[in-house]
Amino acid sequence: MLTLASASMAHAETVSSSTACSSEAVAQARKLMAFHVGMDEPDMRVDGAAKPLTSIVNPKDRKQRFDVLEVRGYWYKAEYRMRLEYYRIGDECILVGQEILELASL
């Protein structure tokens, strides 16, 4: 029982994401924003840096973790927060999830 609790706590620990996939995240954020807005506008812009957040455990295989990178984007008067999840195999970055949220006061 104690071993099970220890293994569970090891996966619950806070692990920072790597910045290895930052350039891929910025490029993908632009595509995600264009998809969300419905077109790729020349005046849309994405921050040039991806902020590493706490990594998350793969829900299908708890021994694996996904890096989470946050990128900010802007179009017209709107600001967007995009989070992209990557699994790394060596130097390869595999996109496994993405989220976009318009930051708005409604």
RAKA-V274157 format. One line per field, one symbol per residue. ss: DSSP state (A for helix, B for strand, O for the rest). psi: psi as a letter, one per 30 degrees, with the letter a starting at -180 (. if undefined). A space follows every 50 residues. Layout:
ss = ???
psi = ???
This chain:
ss = OAAAAAAAAAAAOOOBOOOOOAAAAAAAAAAAAAAAAOOOOOOOBBOOOO BBOBOBBOOOOOOOBBBBBBBBBBBOOBBBBBBBBBBBBOOBBBBBBBBB BBBOOO
psi = eeeeeeeeeefflkkkllgfgeeeeeeeeeeeeeeeffljkfgklkkfkk kkakllkjfejfflkkkkkkkklkkcgkkkkkkkkkkkjbfkjjkflkkk kkjkj.
